[in-house]
Each structure stands twice: as C-alpha cells, then as structure tokens.
Amino acid sequence: MERSQWGTRAGFIMAAVGSAVGLGNIWRFPYVAYENGGGAFFIPYLFALLTAGIPILIMEFTIGHKYRGSAPLSFFRMSGKKLEWMGWWAIFVSFVISTYYAVIIAWAMRYTIFSINQAWGSDTQDFLFNDFLQLTVTPGQTGGIVWGVLIPLILVWAIALGILLGGVKKGIEMANRIFIPTLVVIFLIVVIRAVTLDGAALGLDAFFKPNFDAIMDPQVWVAAYGHIFFSLSIAFAIMITYASYLPKKSDITNNAFITGFANSAFELLAGIGVFAALGFMANQQGVAVADVAAAGVGLAFVVFPQIINEFPGFNGLFGVLFFLSLTLAGLTSLISITETYVAGFSEKFGISRNKAVIFGGGLAALISVLFATQGGLFFLDVADYFINQFGVAAIGLVEVILIVWAFRKVDTLRDHANGISDIHLGGWWKICLGFITPIVLGYMMFGLLKTNLLKEFDTETGNYEGYSDTFIMLGGTSVALGAIVLGVLMSLGKWHKDHAEFDEHK
C-alpha cells in the first residue's frame, strides 16, 4: 500500500512546526524561563535544544522516513515485535492527551466569544471556575454536563476530524498552510500591541533580566531539558508518523533544525508578548510583575482576561485576537496528535483512513466529554500530570536507551540521514543520544519517582495537588500504566498483510 506524501517540503515543515507550536507553549515557556533565571535561562535552553531536542528530532524523523510507517509500524520494521510495543505506548499516550487537549481548545474558542464584550466581568477567576466551568463538585465526581464547554468541544472535534478525513495533502497540509501563517500574523499583532502598552518595559525587564546565579542550579538545567523535550512533541509518535509521509529524498537534518529553531522562535515571541502584557497589568495595579505572573491555565484564562479589561482601547479586538491565536495553535497540535493513532490503527488493521478517523477520533471525542463535566477540570489536571510525566518523559528515556544501546541502531539511522541530508551527522549526534540525553532524562525520571513515591506534595495526603489516593489511582496512575498495558496488548496482534513485509532498500 503506497503511503500518502506531502505535496512539498514546506507542507511538512508547517505540519511539524504546527505540532510543536502548541497551545501550551504560549503560556508555558514564558513562565518556565521567568522562574529559572530570566535571560540567563536561554543558555541552558539553547544547550538543551542542541544536545537533546534537535538530536531526538533527527532520530525520530529518520525512523519514520526510513521505515515508512506510523510509530508502531516503524518500530516493528526496525526490530520485529521487540520494539513495536513502544510505538503503541506512544500512540496511547497521544490518545489520552488528545481527549483533554480538545477541551482546552474549546475553552479558548469560547473565550474568543467572551472577549467581544468582556463577558467574564471584573472577577475573572470566579468567572472561570464557577460561572464557566461550574466547578462545584469535589475531585473524582463528574457532576453534570457543562453545555458551555460541550458545544464548542463538539465544534473542535468536527473541525479536527473533518480535516483528517481530507487526508494528508488535502487535509492536514492544506489546513496547516492556512492555520500556521494565520497564527503567526495574529500573534505578531498581539505582541506588537502588547509591547506598546504603558509598563510593557517592566514586564520585558522581568523576563529578560538575567540571573546568572540561577544557571548554577542543576534544577534549572533539568527544567530547560524538560521544557525542550515537551515543547518539540518528542515521544508523542507525532514526528515519526509525519516523517513517514516525506518524499524519499527529503533532507532529514535540515528539517529537524528548521522545526527546532522555528518552535524556539515562536516561544521567544510568546514570552515577549506575555510579559509585555503582564508588565502593563503590573503598572496599572501598582504592583511588581511577580505579583501578577501565573502559570498554567490561570495565566491564559484568568490573568489575560484581567489584562484585557485594563486595556486603554479596543479591548474586544485584542481579546479576540489573543484567544483566536490560542484556538489555532491548539487545533494544529490536536490534528497532529490525532494523526498518530489514525495512522497506527489504519496500518495495523488494514482499514481505510476514513474508518480509522471515525473510529479513533470518534472514540477520543466521546471520552473527552468527561472533561466537559462539572468535575472535568480535576480529571484533566490529574490525567495531564501523570500522562505527561510518566508517559512522555518515560517513553523518551526508554526510546533512546533501547535504540542506541540495546538494539544499536544509531549507526544505521545516521547512515540513512547522511545519505539524503546536507548536514552530516557525526560524533556530536551519537554522544548526545548515547550519553547526554539518557543521563538528563534518567535524572528527571528519578526526581519524578522520588517526588511521587515518597509523597513530597501535600502535607495531608502526600499526593499531587492534595488529591485523594483513590482519585490519584483512578484518574492518574491507572491512565499512565494503562497506556503501557494497551501498548503491549496491541503489539501481540499481527499486522495487516499490506504492511507485514517491508524492504527498506526500496
């Protein structure tokens, strides 16, 4: 069965960048940089990009391009049944992420409408949690459906699945040709307006002012590596799947460098825009920037509505542009995440792409209704924490160790990439994958296990966010472990005859 291919190299680059430039990067990177040395953080950040981010991107691009399949099929063709489970593990992690990621996009979509007349009022925190999300139940209870979330959620899935039904060229590539340039233009407008506000310099000074003492702290370097790892969509099965659609003469290393640096450029732009706006808010309230800076959804859905309220003019327009940019960024990533299991299911069972979209995407959409309930935010929070920390990070560590050390495929992959790339890989690439990346990821995983197993979170329950043991087990631990179990079970079945045999020399 012949695989669909991107119409042009630009189409692939836009899709790869779109998957990396996600909704989370707009608010995650600025806060991570601010909390870890400000301008000095760019030193470990750049080092992490060059020694972990881009090397792993090259590895995953090469795997997908050489073995011409989704993540599980590519690993199957690389090693037989021995590594197939790892591809399915990554796919089920992506499946879980897509179920709640779509809900956050639905929030952004709804807030785009709220922005027109600042419907959130003066108390933006109370509006988010009580009026909009109706968070009136205890963690572990679902409560009723929140129709204000469910309706835009249906629209989000309709758009994403409609694009995926269009295929690789006419669906994903065409959508990214529209979404990515539109996102960049809109966000540029937002950033330019933000830096012209009174007090913007206060925010930019807080963001860029270097604290060189901070970079002597090992945890800052761990934060840099952790952020690079998550922001580039590594170990989500995305990059392997996308690379499998590339024409056979595509330049692997150039594509990886472009994707990595394009993502970093957008993150820097996001940092400038976010902290310029925070400086404006701090100036308006007569407080320090530290007093208004916040992490996570609170920054986007509590702090930014407050900033929009304070705007000297065109409040509605600025708000619409900001939340529209979040929506577009989220949609590009959701499409990328969903494509991983659409491709995997289609190839494993030999079903048509459309059936895989309807089955895989439809099931994810159905499960995502859980996060559109009154208790949905709690389920989202715990699932996101455990699937990201013990899913993505763990997959990355296992992937590098097995490919480089257990199966010793690094030379094979290097030779393939060098045969079609302008920038040739040498000792730098092997050292990064063989030593630097596993050491850093291993240290990160040790810290996560120590924190969770020794229960260093809450003084009463000892759990993340103080959640009960039952809720942590059902909503977090079981989800992370379930992705591994399902991955192993899926690898036990046979591949459809169209994909069972493969000649890597063709």
C-alpha positions as a printed Julia matrix, in Angstrom:
506×3 Matrix{Float64}:
   0.0    0.0    0.0
   1.56   3.3   -1.11
   1.74   5.98   1.56
   0.41   9.47   1.01
   3.13  12.11   0.77
   3.37  15.82   1.44
   2.95  17.94  -1.63
   6.04  19.98  -0.76
   8.76  20.19   1.85
   7.1   23.38   3.09
   3.95  21.4    3.81
   5.85  19.02   6.06
   7.68  21.84   7.83
   4.42  23.65   8.55
   2.85  20.47   9.9
   5.87  19.63  12.06
   6.14  23.18  13.39
   2.38  23.25  13.94
   2.58  20.16  16.12
   5.39  21.72  18.17
   3.96  25.25  18.39
   1.07  24.15  20.53
  -1.4   25.97  22.71
   0.64  25.17  25.81
   3.82  26.83  24.55
   2.17  30.24  24.5
   1.94  30.29  28.29
   4.34  27.53  29.44
   7.69  28.77  28.11
   7.44  32.38  29.39
   6.77  31.23  32.93
   9.45  28.48  32.86
  12.05  31.0   31.65
  10.98  33.64  34.17
  11.16  31.18  37.08
  14.56  29.79  36.06
  16.88  32.74  35.65
  15.14  35.02  33.16
  17.5   35.93  30.35
  20.17  33.59  31.74
  17.78  30.67  31.16
  18.44  30.94  27.42
  21.91  29.45  27.98
  20.7   26.04  29.27
  17.68  26.3   26.95
  19.86  26.61  23.83
  22.21  23.91  25.1
  19.24  21.57  25.68
  17.88  22.32  22.21
  21.19  21.43  20.54
  22.04  18.39  22.67
  18.62  16.8   23.16
  15.8   18.48  21.22
  17.25  18.52  17.72
  19.19  15.21  18.06
  15.99  13.36  19.07
  14.03  15.14  16.33
  16.61  13.9   13.82
  16.35  10.38  15.25
  12.54  10.31  15.06
  12.45  11.92  11.61
  14.93   9.3   10.39
  13.0    6.38  11.9
   9.75   7.48  10.24
  11.42   8.29   6.92
  13.47   5.08   6.7
  10.79   2.62   7.8
   7.83   4.42   6.19
   5.19   3.88   8.82
   3.4    5.08  11.91
   5.37   4.82  15.16
   4.44   1.17  15.95
   4.89   0.08  12.33
   8.25   1.81  12.06
   9.48   0.17  15.28
   8.12  -3.17  14.08
  10.03  -2.84  10.82
  13.14  -1.81  12.71
  13.2   -4.7   15.17
  10.27  -7.03  14.63
   7.97  -7.48  17.63
  10.7   -6.41  20.04
  10.04  -2.66  19.81
   6.53  -2.45  18.39
   5.0   -2.06  21.86
   6.94   1.17  22.37
   5.27   2.72  19.32
   1.83   1.75  20.62
   2.72   3.08  24.06
   3.45   6.48  22.49
   0.23   6.32  20.48
  -1.94   5.62  23.53
  -0.24   8.46  25.41
  -1.14  10.73  22.48
  -4.68   9.33  22.52
  -5.14  10.31  26.18
  -3.65  13.76  25.59
  -6.0   14.4   22.66
  -9.06  13.69  24.82
  -8.38  16.56  27.23
  -6.38  18.82  24.92
  -9.52  19.27  22.79
 -11.36  20.6   25.85
  -8.76  23.33  26.47
  -9.15  24.37  22.82
 -12.9   24.52  23.42
 -12.26  26.9   26.35
 -10.14  29.12  24.12
 -12.81  29.05  21.43
 -15.49  30.09  23.92
 -13.26  32.81  25.41
 -12.81  34.22  21.91
 -16.54  35.0   22.0
 -16.42  36.2   25.62
 -13.71  38.68  24.59
 -16.03  40.71  22.4
 -17.72  42.38  25.37
 -15.54  41.04  28.23
 -18.35  38.78  29.41
 -16.1   37.45  32.2
 -16.62  40.66  34.21
 -14.2   42.01  36.79
 -13.64  38.81  38.79
 -12.11  36.65  36.08
 -11.11  33.85  38.43
 -14.6   33.42  39.83
 -15.99  33.54  36.29
 -13.67  30.78  35.04
 -14.13  28.3   37.85
 -17.7   29.0   38.97
 -19.61  30.55  36.08
 -17.91  28.96  33.07
 -16.56  25.6   34.27
 -19.15  25.28  37.08
 -16.54  23.6   39.27
 -18.9   22.83  42.13
 -18.03  19.18  42.86
 -15.19  17.51  44.73
 -12.31  15.84  42.83
 -13.39  12.46  41.48
 -17.03  13.42  40.94
 -18.23  14.27  37.43
 -21.37  16.26  38.17
 -23.49  17.35  35.24
 -22.56  18.29  31.69
 -21.37  21.88  31.23
 -23.06  22.77  27.96
 -20.99  25.92  27.55
 -17.96  23.65  27.23
 -19.54  20.69  25.43
 -20.91  22.69  22.47
 -17.56  24.25  21.46
 -15.91  20.87  22.18
 -18.14  19.26  19.55
 -17.13  22.01  17.13
 -13.43  21.44  17.87
 -13.69  17.74  17.1
 -15.78  18.4   14.0
 -13.06  20.69  12.61
 -10.17  18.37  13.54
 -11.77  15.18  12.26
 -13.07  16.9    9.14
  -9.5   17.97   8.28
  -8.15  14.48   9.0
 -10.8   12.93   6.75
  -9.39  15.1    3.96
  -6.14  13.12   4.07
  -2.51  14.19   4.27
  -2.26  16.56   1.29
  -5.8   17.88   1.03
  -6.5   17.81   4.75
  -3.52  18.24   7.09
  -1.19  20.07   4.71
  -3.85  22.45   3.43
  -5.08  23.19   6.97
  -1.56  23.97   8.18
  -0.94  26.23   5.19
  -3.87  28.28   6.46
  -3.58  27.88  10.23
   0.17  28.42  10.74
   0.58  31.68   8.74
  -2.68  32.98  10.23
  -1.5   32.1   13.73
   1.85  33.86  13.21
   0.23  37.02  11.8
  -2.37  37.2   14.57
   0.17  36.6   17.3
   2.53  39.18  15.83
  -0.28  41.73  16.02
  -0.93  40.77  19.65
   2.77  41.04  20.55
   3.26  44.39  18.78
   0.26  45.81  20.6
   1.46  44.4   23.92
   4.94  45.94  23.69
   3.44  49.38  23.02
   1.45  49.39  26.28
   2.41  51.52  29.27
   4.52  49.4   31.59
   5.48  46.84  28.95
   9.15  47.55  29.68
   8.63  46.39  33.27
   7.47  43.01  32.06
  10.2   42.66  29.46
  12.81  43.57  32.05
  11.48  40.86  34.37
  11.5   38.35  31.51
  14.94  39.12  30.06
  16.88  40.28  33.13
  19.5   37.56  33.61
  20.1   35.87  36.92
  23.35  34.07  36.21
  23.42  32.57  39.69
  20.36  30.54  38.74
  22.1   28.62  35.97
  24.46  27.14  38.56
  21.44  25.28  39.94
  21.11  21.78  38.36
  17.32  22.03  38.58
  17.36  24.94  36.12
  19.15  22.76  33.58
  16.67  19.97  34.21
  13.86  22.47  33.63
  15.44  23.51  30.31
  15.75  19.93  29.1
  12.27  19.09  30.32
  10.76  22.03  28.52
  12.59  21.35  25.24
  11.51  17.74  25.39
   7.83  18.5   25.85
   7.63  21.55  23.58
   9.0   19.75  20.48
   6.38  16.97  20.64
   9.11  14.35  21.09
   7.96  10.83  22.06
   4.34  11.56  21.13
   4.71   9.39  17.97
   3.94  12.56  16.01
   7.29  13.21  14.38
   7.8    9.57  13.36
   4.37   9.5   11.73
   4.82  12.8    9.92
   8.31  11.9    8.67
   6.92   8.69   7.14
   4.97  10.86   4.67
   8.09  12.68   3.42
   9.36  12.05  -0.12
  12.34   9.67  -0.14
  14.9   12.36  -0.99
  13.92  14.76   1.79
  16.64  16.44   3.85
  16.21  15.0    7.36
  18.67  17.1    9.36
  17.68  20.4    7.77
  14.02  19.68   8.5
  14.87  18.92  12.15
  16.9   22.11  12.6
  14.18  24.24  10.96
  11.47  22.68  13.14
  13.5   23.08  16.34
  14.52  26.7   15.76
  11.1   27.72  14.42
   9.5   26.4   17.61
  12.04  28.28  19.75
  11.46  31.49  17.81
   7.72  31.25  18.45
   8.33  30.57  22.14
  10.52  33.67  22.39
   7.81  35.69  20.65
   5.26  34.31  23.11
   7.48  35.28  26.03
   7.8   38.85  24.77
   4.06  39.21  24.25
   3.04  37.61  27.54
   5.46  39.55  29.74
   4.85  42.84  27.97
   1.17  42.38  28.82
   1.99  41.35  32.39
   4.16  44.47  32.74
   1.19  46.57  31.62
  -1.05  44.92  34.21
   1.52  45.35  36.98
   1.86  49.03  36.06
  -1.92  49.52  36.12
  -2.24  47.92  39.55
   0.92  49.44  41.01
   2.43  46.08  41.91
   5.51  44.06  40.89
   5.42  41.8   37.83
   5.96  38.83  40.16
   2.59  39.59  41.76
   0.67  39.14  38.5
   2.69  36.35  36.86
   0.95  32.98  36.96
   1.46  29.53  35.48
  -0.8   27.17  33.54
  -4.4   27.82  32.61
  -4.58  30.6   35.19
  -2.36  32.77  33.0
  -4.46  32.36  29.88
  -7.96  32.26  31.34
  -7.66  34.38  34.49
  -4.76  36.82  34.14
  -5.13  37.66  30.46
  -8.85  38.47  30.75
  -7.85  40.86  33.57
  -5.27  42.43  31.27
  -7.86  42.78  28.51
 -10.19  44.52  30.98
  -7.47  47.11  31.67
  -6.74  47.86  28.01
  -6.91  51.56  27.07
  -8.92  50.79  23.93
 -10.01  48.06  21.51
 -10.31  45.62  24.41
 -12.56  43.3   22.47
 -10.31  43.18  19.41
  -7.19  42.37  21.45
  -9.06  39.68  23.36
 -10.45  38.08  20.21
  -7.02  38.02  18.57
  -5.35  36.53  21.65
  -7.84  33.72  22.21
  -8.15  33.08  18.48
  -4.38  32.51  18.4
  -4.75  30.01  21.25
  -7.5   28.23  19.32
  -5.47  27.98  16.12
  -2.36  26.81  17.97
  -4.4   24.18  19.73
  -6.11  22.91  16.58
  -2.82  22.38  14.74
  -1.48  20.31  17.63
  -4.71  18.34  18.1
  -4.69  17.37  14.43
  -1.06  16.2   14.75
  -1.75  14.2   17.91
  -4.83  12.51  16.44
  -3.0   11.62  13.22
  -0.68   9.33  15.22
  -3.41   6.85  16.16
  -5.33   7.28  12.91
  -2.23   6.12  11.01
  -1.48   3.38  13.55
  -4.98   1.86  13.54
  -5.26   2.09   9.75
  -1.98   0.24   9.18
  -2.38  -2.35  11.94
  -5.84  -3.5   10.91
  -5.7   -2.66   7.2
  -8.75  -0.41   7.38
  -9.29   2.73   5.33
  -8.06   6.07   6.63
 -11.61   7.37   6.92
 -12.66   4.42   9.08
  -9.62   4.96  11.32
 -10.51   8.65  11.69
 -14.11   7.85  12.58
 -13.2    5.03  14.97
 -10.1    6.51  16.66
 -11.11  10.15  16.58
 -14.72   9.36  17.42
 -13.69   7.35  20.47
 -11.38  10.14  21.67
 -14.17  12.69  21.17
 -16.57  10.55  23.17
 -14.12  10.15  26.07
 -13.39  13.89  26.05
 -16.97  14.53  27.19
 -15.74  13.51  30.67
 -13.69  16.73  30.75
 -16.75  18.78  29.81
 -18.47  17.94  33.09
 -18.54  19.98  36.29
 -15.64  17.94  37.66
 -13.83  17.88  34.34
 -11.03  20.24  35.36
  -9.93  17.87  38.15
  -9.86  14.89  35.8
  -7.96  16.97  33.24
  -5.42  18.14  35.79
  -4.54  14.71  37.18
  -4.55  12.97  33.79
  -2.32  15.65  32.29
   0.18  15.47  35.12
   0.6   11.69  35.11
   0.4   11.05  31.37
   2.97  13.77  30.64
   5.36  12.98  33.46
   5.16   9.19  33.37
   4.18   8.83  29.74
   6.08  11.2   27.5
   9.23  11.52  29.63
   9.4    7.78  30.25
   8.91   6.95  26.56
  11.7    9.31  25.59
  14.09   7.71  28.07
  13.19   4.14  27.06
  13.24   5.01  23.35
  16.76   6.44  23.44
  18.22   3.67  25.6
  16.73   0.84  23.53
  17.53   2.3   20.11
  21.05   3.47  20.95
  22.27   0.86  23.44
  20.08  -2.26  23.34
  19.49  -2.54  19.58
  22.43  -0.36  18.47
  20.55   1.23  15.58
  22.22   4.63  15.81
  24.76   3.92  13.03
  22.04   2.61  10.72
  19.93   5.69  11.29
  22.93   8.01  10.92
  23.87   6.45   7.57
  20.31   6.86   6.29
  20.1   10.5    7.36
  23.55  11.33   5.98
  22.66   9.78   2.64
  19.93  12.35   1.98
  20.93  15.36   4.13
  23.21  18.35   3.6
  24.3   18.44   7.24
  26.04  15.16   8.05
  25.76  13.59  11.48
  28.88  12.58  13.35
  30.18  12.13  16.87
  28.11  15.04  18.23
  24.85  13.24  17.43
  25.94   9.9   18.9
  27.25  11.49  22.1
  24.03  13.47  22.59
  21.79  10.42  22.11
  24.04   7.93  23.85
  25.06   9.9   26.92
  23.68  13.41  27.45
  20.01  12.73  26.74
  19.65   9.46  28.73
  21.55  10.93  31.7
  19.35  14.03  31.85
  16.09  12.12  31.26
  17.14   9.48  33.79
  17.78  12.19  36.37
  14.37  13.72  35.6
  12.6   10.38  35.99
  14.42   9.69  39.27
  13.22  13.04  40.59
   9.64  12.36  39.49
   9.59   8.91  41.07
  11.09  10.28  44.27
   8.51  13.06  44.44
   5.54  10.77  43.82
   6.6    7.59  45.58
   7.92   9.39  48.65
   4.87  11.68  48.53
   6.51  15.08  48.82
   3.5   17.02  47.54
   0.79  17.76  50.06
   1.35  17.54  53.81
  -2.04  15.92  54.44
  -2.48  13.34  51.65
   1.04  13.38  50.23
  -0.4   13.39  46.72
  -0.22  15.75  43.76
  -2.44  18.79  44.48
  -3.6   17.04  47.66
  -5.94  14.71  45.74
  -7.19  11.56  47.47
  -5.41   8.23  46.98
  -8.41   6.82  45.14
  -8.61   9.71  42.69
  -4.86   9.64  42.07
  -5.02   5.9   41.38
  -8.07   6.01  39.1
  -7.5    9.33  37.36
  -3.72   9.42  37.17
  -1.68   6.29  37.85
  -4.08   3.91  36.07
  -4.14   6.17  33.0
  -0.33   6.24  32.74
   0.0    2.49  33.34
  -2.95   1.74  31.07
  -1.12   3.3   28.11
   1.76   0.83  28.59
  -0.53  -2.18  29.04
  -2.58  -1.32  25.95
   0.65  -0.78  24.02
   1.87  -4.28  24.87
  -1.52  -5.85  24.08
  -1.72  -4.12  20.69
   1.75  -5.39  19.78
   0.62  -9.01  20.23
  -1.64  -8.9   17.18
  -0.47  -9.42  13.61
  -0.07  -6.63  11.1
  -2.29  -6.5    8.06
  -0.68  -8.29   5.11
  -0.13  -5.0    3.25
   2.29  -3.88   5.96
   3.73  -7.11   7.37
   6.57  -7.25   4.83
   8.93  -4.38   4.11
  12.07  -3.92   2.04
  13.98  -0.98   3.5
  16.23  -0.81   0.43
  13.42   0.07  -1.98
